[in-house]
Amino acid sequence: MHIAIAGNIGSGKTTLTEMLSSHYHWEPKYEQVTFNPYLDDYYKDIERWSFPMEVFFLKERFRDILEMQKSSKDTIQDRSIYEGVYVFVANNKRMGNLSDRDFETYMELFAHMTDIVRYPDLMIYLRASVPHLVANIQKRGRDCEQAIQLEYLKGLNDLYEDFIYNKYKGKVLTIEVDGIDYQHNPKDFKDITDKIDGLLYGMFPL
């Protein structure tokens, strides 16, 4: 079984991945962002290096999917290949960092890859308002995230909505995370697991 957690920066994907992994004894899979041979060049010249950097991330995510599909273990994944493309690459294109030619080549490569992989059995979408995202980003205090602009988060939120409700064809469970605290409130976490049980195992029908 393959479960994916989707959501904007600061929506709580990693926390929920860890908690669900422990609850269901699923194998967690986190995106490898510590090493990317293009990253330093990318921040020096974003337009020049966006295409090779995004292809590198696509290659890594595709490898992860192939490994998960070969594995006998149930897996929960923090961010999927699909949102990497339909949200973050789409945003790079919208910001003018990818040319039409590079974007078309990238999307053709992505289409060939997804012809041979399956959708996750369930994608859990953590839907959050921009103020909620900002509060979480400030609370966790990562230096690299403190300069993120509100308009950037709003733009990503808009792309997530389009991705989840217009482009993605797999099974989705949307969790409205504003106003809940599944990390510290057991009832909020149980509400989520009840919904997952209903979708995956036919328990607690929705």
Secondary structure by P-SEA (a helix, b strand, c coil): cbbbbbbcccccaaaaaaaaaaaaccbbbbbccccccaaaaaaacccccaaaaaaaaaaaaaaaaaaaaacccbbbbccccccccccaaaaaaaaccccaaaaaaaaaaaaaaacccccccbbbbbcccaaaaaaaaaaacccccccccaaaaaaaaaaaaaaaccccccbbbbbbcccccccccaaaaaaaaaaaaaaccccccc
